[in-house]
Amino acid sequence: MLKSVRHKSLPKNGDGNYGSIEGDEIPFVEYNEGAEDLDEDLDKDEDMALSRIPNLWIIEATLFSNVFLSGFDGTVTASTYQTIGNEFNQMSISNWITTAYLITSTSFQPLYGSFSDALGRRNCLFFANGAFTIGCLACSFSRNIYMLSFMRALTGIGGGGLITLSTIVNSDVIPSSKRGIFQAFQNLLLGFGAICGASFGGTIASSIGWRWCFLIQVPISVVSSILMNFYVPNQKEYNHQNSSIFQNPKKILTDIDVMGSILIITGLTLQLLYLSLGCSTSKLSWTSPSVLLLLVGSVIILLLFILHERKTSARAIIPMELVSSSYSFVVLLISILVGFASYAYLFTLPLFFQIVLGDSTAKAGLRLTIPSLFTPVGSLITGFSMSKYNCLRLLLYIGISLMFLGNFLFMFIEKTSPNWLIGLFLVPVNLGQGITFPTTLFTFIFMFPKSDQATATSTLYLFRSIGSVWGVAISAGVIQLSFASFLRSNLKGLMDESKIKKLIVKLSANSSYIGSLHGEVKDTVINSFDAATKRAHLLSTLLSLLALTLGILKDNLAKPKTRK
C-alpha cells in the first residue's frame, strides 16, 4: 500500500527508485511498507528533538566559527588589495591575492565531499582547518606579492572545505525538517563574517597594517580545530566501517578517486591561471599564444576528467548523474552566473569608492557595512520561508531579480551622488545574494537522496566558485583594458602617446599615483576609471538577467528522472 510523506531528502522507495521534485515543493517521497526498515533511521531523524543530539551547540559553534572565518577571509582582501598592491608597487597584479585563493579553493572544493565520505568528516575538516590556519599565518609574514599570493593559495586549499564541510556535517547531524533554519543561521554567520571583512579590513589595514587582517584569524581557527577534534562526529556510515585510514589504507585508496582529483585540480588551475594571467599584466593577454596554451590544456584535461568520472569504480568526485539532466545542469549554470555577478560586484566596489569617490581604505570598507547587513537578512528570510512555505521557486526569482536590480542601479552612481543614495543602491545586490545562494543550494541538493547530498553540496559550491573566480578575473580584465583604452582616447589632446603609456604603467603599478596628478589630467583619469568600472558592471548586470531568464525557463524543463 502506497502512502506519501513530505521529506526534504529523497530516500529510496520500495522499487529502489528515488523521488523527484514537483513544482517548487519539497518533494513527496512515495514508498511502500516494504521500505519501512530502509527509511526507519530517516523517520527517527525527522522526529528527533534537537536537544537529543549530543554536543549539538558545541558542534554548531565550531562549524559556524569556520563559516565566519570563510566569510571574513573572502571579503577582507576586497577592501585591502589596493593597499597591498600599492605597498608592493604591483597594483596591476594585486587581484592575484584574491584569484590565488579562489583557484585553490575552487579546485579542492569538490574533493571534500567525496573525500569526507571515504576518510570521515572530522579528518577532512581537521585538514581544512590546518591548511587555512597555516596559510593565514604565513600570509601575515609575506615579503612580496608573489609570496603572499602563494600563501593565499595555501589558505584556499583549507578555505575550500570550511563552508562545504560545515554544510555537509549539518546534513549529517540535523534532521531534514530543521535543516533550512540551520542553513539560514550558517548563511547569517557567513554574511556577518563578510560584513566584518569588508567593513573592518580597510580600517585594520590603515591603522595597524594589512598583515593583521590575516593574523587575527589564526587564534579563532586554532580554537575551532581543537573543539572540532573532540566534538564534531564522523558520519554514521564511516563509523560503521569499523576501520580507519591507518588500519585499512588499501580500501581508502580504492574508495578515493585519485586520478579524478589530479585531473580536476590540474584542469581548473590551468583554466583559472588563463583568466588571471590574461588580464593582470601588460605583457600578456588572453590571446597571447603562451596564455592560450593554458586554456587549451584546461579544456583537454577537463574533458579527460569527464570521461574518467563516467568509468571510475571509486567514489566519483562529481557523479555524472548529478549533472546529466537538463534541469540540474541549468541550476548549476545559474550558480555560476550568480557567483560571477556577486564577486565581480564585491571586488569592484572598494576600488570604485577609493578611486572615483576619493574614499580612504577605511571609509571604502565602512560604506559596505549597512548594505552588507542585508545579506544575512536575505538568508534568514530564505530559511524561515522554506521551513514554512516551501517556496523555493519564488525565492529564486526574487533573489536573482534583486541582484539584477542592484547591478543595474550601480551604473547610476556618480561622484556627486549623496551618501544615502549610494547606500540605498547597494542594498538590492546584498539582499538578493542572501536569498539566491541558499535557494540554489537547496534547489540542487533536494533533487538527490541523502546519501548523495554531500557530493551534491560540494558540486554546487564548485560551480558557484568557478563563477566567483571568473567574476573577479574577468571584471578585473575588463576594467584594466577599458581603463587603458578610455585613457588613451581621452588624453590625446592633453598628452603625447609616450607620456600616456608611461602614465598607464605608473597607474597600473600604484593607483595612489592619482594623488600626484592635477587639473584636467587627474579628472580625465578618474572619469576614465569610472567609465571602465561601469562597463564591468554592465557585464554583471547582463549575466544577472541571463540567470533570471534561466531560472524562469528551468521550470519548463523535465524534472530529474528517478534513478535506479
N, C-alpha and C positions, 0 to 999 in steps of 0.2 A: 504494500500500500504506500503510495507516494504522499509526502507531505512537504510543505515549503517552509523554510526557515530563513529569516533575514540574517545575513552573515557578511562580515566585511572581508574575510578571506575566502578562498574558494576550495574547500575540501573536496575530495573525490565523492562521487555519488555511487550508487550501487552497481553501476555498469563500469566503474573505473574511469569515468569521464569527469571533466571539470565544468563548473558552471560558467556562464558568460554574462557580460554586462548588458542590461537592457535599459535604454534611455540613459538618464543620469542618476539612476538609483543605485545604491549599493546592492550588488546582485543577490537574487534569491538563489539559494542552492537547493536543488532537488536531490533527495536521497530516499532510499527505501529502508525498511527495517533491518535489512541485511548489512547496511552500512553503519549500524549503530555503534558497534565496537570501534570502527575506524575513526569515528568523529567524537568518541567519548571524551578524549582529552580536550578537544576544542570546545565542546559544550561546557566542560568544567571551567575552562578558562573564561568563558563568557560570563559565567555566574559568579566567579570568584571575586570576593571583595578585595580592594587594593590593600587593605590592612593585613591581609593574609600573605602578601608577597614578602618574603624575607628581605630585610635591609633595603626596602624599596627607595626610601628617601635618601639614603647614602648613595645608592646606585645612581639615582637621578641627579643628585648634586655633582657627582663625578662626571656623568655624561654632559650635564648642562654646562659645567665649567669648561669642558673641552669645546663645546659648541660656542660658548662665549669667546674663547681664545681664537677659534677659527674665524668668527665674525670680526673680532678686533684686528687680527693679523691681516685679514683680507682687505680692510679699508685703511689701515694705518699708513700704508705706502701711498695711497691715493692723495693724501694731504701732505706727504713729506717727500715724494720722489723728486719734485722740482728742487727742493732744498738740498737733497743728497746729490742730485745731478750737478747743481751749481758748485757745490763744495769740491767735487772731483773734476770739475770742468768737463763733464761728459753728459751734458743735457740731452744730446741727440740720441744717446742710448740709455737714458735713465729709465725708459719703460722696461728694460731688461730686468730691473728689480722686481717688477710685477710678473712679466711673462716667464721668467725663470721659475718662479714659484708655481705659476699656473701650468707650465709644461709638465713638471714632475707630478704635481697633484692630480692633474688630468690623466696622465699616463698610468699612475699607480692606483687611481680611484677604483677602476673596475676589478682590480685584483683582490681588493679587501673582501668583496662579497664571497667569491669562490674560495679564497684562502681561509677565511674565517670559518667556512663550512668544514674545511678539512683540518685546520690547525686549532680551531677554537676561537671564540670571540675574545676572551681575555688575552690570549697570547698575541693576537694581531693588534689589539688595542694598546697593549704594552709597547709593542714595537713602534706603533704610530706615535704614541706619546714620547717615546725616547728619541726618535728621529726629529720630531718637532722641537723638543727641548734643546737638544744639541745644536740644531740649526739656528734657533733664536739666539742662543748664547754665542755662537760663532759669528753671527751677523753683527753683533754689538762690538766685535773686535776687528772687523774688516778694515783693511787699509786702502783699498781701491775698489772701484765699482765692479771689477771683474771678480774679485774675491767675494764681494757682497752678493753678486748675482749667483755665484756658485753655491754659497751658503743658503741663499733663498731657495735654490733648487733642492738642497738637502731638507730644508724646512718643509717644502712642498710634498716630499715623499711621506712625511708624517701627517701633514695637514690634510692630504687627500683622504686619510682614514678617519679623521676626527668626527666629521659630520656623518659620513657614511656608516661607520660602525656604531655611532650613537643611535642612529635611526634603526639599524639592524638589531641592536641589543634591545631597544624598546619594543620592536616587533616580537622578540622572543619572550620578553618579560610581561608586557602589558596586554591585557585582554583586548581583543579587536574592537569591542564596543566602546572602549575608552581610549583607544589609540589616537583618535583625532584630537582629543583635548591635550594629550601629552605632546603630540606633534606641534600643536599650536604653541605650547609653552616652550618647546625646543626652538621654534622659529622666533618666539619672543626673545629668548636669550641670544640667539644668533643676531637678531636685529639690534638688540641692546649693545652687543659687542661691536657691531658695525658702527653704531652711533658713537660709541666711545672712541673707536679707532679713527673715524673721520673727524670727530669734533675735537678730541684732545690730542691727536697725533701732531697736529700743527703746533699746538701750544707747547707740548713736550719738546718738540724739535727746536722751537725758537727760544725756549727758556733754559733747559738743561742739556739739550743736544739730541739729535735724532737716534743715536745709538741706544738711548734709554727706551725708545719705543719697542725695541726687541728685548732688551734686558728685563724689563718689568714683567714680561710674560713667563719667564723661567720659573719663578717660585710657584706660581699657580699651577703650571704644568707638572712640576715635581710633586706637589701635594696631591694632585689628581692621579698621578701614576701610582703613588703609594696606596691611596684609597681603592683605586681600581684593582690593584693586585690582590687585595684582601676581600673585596665585596662584590665585584662585578662577576657574574657567573658565566660559564660557557653554556652553550645551548644544550638542551636535553639530549639531542642526537649525538653530540660529541661526547657527552658524559657516558652514554650507553655503549660507546665503542670500547670502553674499558682498556684504553691504550693511550699512549702519549707520543709526542714527536720522537722521544728518545727510545721508547720501548719498541716502536714499530716504524722505523724510518722508511722502509721499502713501501709500505702501504701508503704513507704520506706522499711519497714521490709519485706513486701511480694515481693518487687522487688529484694531485695538483697538476694543472695544465702548464708545465714549464715552458714548452715550446710556444704555446699561445701567449704566455706572459712576455717572453722575449720579443715576439713579433709585434704585439700591440704597443709595448713600450717604445720599441725602435721606430715603428711606423708613425706613431703620434709625435714622438720627439722630432723626427725629421720634418714632419708637416708644420709643427709649431715653430721650429727653427726657421723654416722658409718664410713664414709670416713675419717673424720677429726681425730677421736679418734684412729682409727686403724693404723694410720701412724705417730702420733705425740708423742708417748710416748713409752718407752721401756717396760712398764709394761703390755701393751695391744697390741693386733694385730688384723688384720681383721678376723682372725679365732678364736679369743677368744669367748667363749660362751656368755659372757655378751655383747660383741660388736655385735655378730651375731644376738642377740635378737633385736637390733635396726634395722638391715636390714630386718628381718622377719616382724617386726611390721610395717616398712615403706611399704613393699610390700602389706601387708594386707590392710592397711589404704588407699593406693593409688588405690587399686582395688575397695574398697568401694566408693572412690571418683568418679571413672569412672561410676560405677553403679548408683550412686546418680545423676550425671550430665545427664545421659540418661533419668531420670524420673522427675527431678525437674521442677516445674512450674515457678520458679523465673528466673531472668536473670542468665543464666549459666555462670560460670567463664570461662570455656573452652567449648563452644558448641561443641558437638561431631562431627557435620558436618564439623567443621574446620579441623579435623584430620582423618576423616573417609576414604578419598580417598588415594590410594597408592601414588599418585603424591604429595599431600600436606604433607603426613607423611614423605616422603623422603626429602622434603625441610626442614622440622623441624629437621630431623636426621642430615642433612648437617649442620644446625645451631649449633647443639650440638657439632659436631666434630670440626668445626672451632672455636667455643668458647673454647673448650678444648685446641686446639693447640695454640691459641693466648695467653691465660692466662698462660698456662704452660711455654711458651716461655718467656713471660714478667717477671714472678716471679722467673725464674731460672737464667736469665742473670745477675742481680746485684750480686747475691751470687757467681756466677762463676767468675765475674770480681774481686770481693773482695778477694776470697779465692785462686783461681787458678792464676789470673794475678797479685794479690797483690795490687789492687787499694784501695784507700781510699773511704769512703762512698760518698764523693762529686765527686770524679773522676768517680766512677762507674755510678753515675747518669748522669754526663755530657757525658759519652760515648754514652748514648742513645739519646742525643739531635738531632743530624743530622739525624740518621735513623728514629727517630720518626716524623720528618717533613714530611716524605713520606706517613704517614697515612692520614692526611688531603688532601694531593695531590691526593691520590687514591680516596678519597671521592669526590673531585671536578671533577676528570675525570669521575667518575660514574655519577654524577648529570648531567653534560653537555652532556655526551654521551647518557644518557637516554632521555633527552629532545630533542636531535637532531636526534638520530638514532634508539631509542627503542631496543637496542641490549643487553637485559638482559642476554640472554643465553651466549653470547660470553664473557660478562663481568664476569659472574660467573666462566667460565672456566679459564679465565686469572687470576682472583683473587686467586682462590684456588691453581692454578699451582704455583703462586709466593709464597704462604705460604708454599707449599711443598718444593720448591727450597730453601727457606731461612732456614727452619728447617734442611734440608739436608746439606747445606753449613756450618751450625754452627758446625757440628761434625768434621770439618777440621780445626777449630781454635785451635791453640797451644799457649803455653806460649811464644814462640819465634815469633809468627805472628806479623807483623808490624801493627801499629795502623790503617793505611789507609785501609789495607785489612780486618781487623776486622769490621771497619765501613761499608765497602762495602758489606760484607757478611750479615750484619744486615738489609740492605735496603729491600730485597725482601719480608720478612715477614710483615714489616710495610706497604709497598705499597699494598701488597695483602690483608691485613686486611682492609685497607681503601676502597678497591674495593668490597670485599666479603660481609662485614657487610650490607651496604645499598642494595646491589644486592639481597641478600637472603631475606631481609625485603620486598622489593617491589615485588619480585617473589611470595612471600606468600600472602601479603595483596591484591594484584591486582586480586587474584582469587575470591574475595568476594565483595558483594555490599558495598557501602559506609557506610551503617548503621551497618555493621559488622566489619568495619576496625579498630575501637578502640579495640575491643576484640581480633581481629586477631593480631594487633600490640603487645598487652601485651602477647599473647600466644607465638608469635615468640621470644620476649625478654625472656620469661620464659625458653624456651628450650635452647636458647643460654646461659643464665645464669647458667642453670644446667650444661652445658658443661664447663663453666668457673670454677665452684666450683670443678667439677671432675678434671679439669686440674690442679688447684692449689693443691688439696688434694692428688691426685694420684701421681703427679710428685714429690711432697714432700716425699711421702711414698717410691717411687722408689729410690730417692736419698738417703734417710736415710738408708733403708735396704741394698742397693747396697754398700753404703759407708762403713757400718759396715762389710759387707761380704768381700769386697776388702781389707779392712784394716787388718782384721784377717788373710787373706791369705798372704798378702804382708809383714806383720811384724813378721811372725812366726820365722824367723831366727834371728831377732833382739831383740825381747822381749818375755817374757813368757806370757801365756794366761791371768793370773790375771792382769798383767800390761796393756795388750792390752784392757781388759774390762774397767779398770779404765780410760784409755786414751779416749775410746769411750764415757764414761759417761761425762768426763770433756768437750770434744769437743761438745757433744750434749747440754750441758748447756751453753757453751760460746765459740763460734767459734774463738774469739780473742786469745784463749789459744794457737792456732797455732804459734803465735808470740814468745812464750816462748820455742818452740821446736828448735832443732838444727840438722844439718847434715842430715844423711840418713833418720832418723825418720821423720823429717819435710818434706823432699822431698817425702817420701812414703805417708804421709798423704795428701799432695797436689795432688799427682798423683792419689791417690785413689778417692779423691773427683772429680777430672777431669773425671775419668772413669765413676763414678756414674752419673755425670751430662750428659755425652754423652749418657748413657743408657736411661735416662729420655727423652732426645731429640730424640732418635731413636723411642720411642713410639709416640711422637708428629709427627714425620715425617711419620710414617706408617698411623696414623689416618688422616693426611692431604691427603695422597694418597688415602685412602678409601673415603674421602669426594669428591675428584676429580672424582673417579670412579662412585660414586653415582650421582654426578652432570651430568655425561655423560649418565648414564643408565636411569635417570629420564625422559629423553626426549623420551624414548621408552615406557613409561607407559601411560596409558589412562589419558587424562586430566580430571580435576574435572567435574563431570556431572552437568548439570543445576539443580537448586534447586527450588522446588515449594514452 
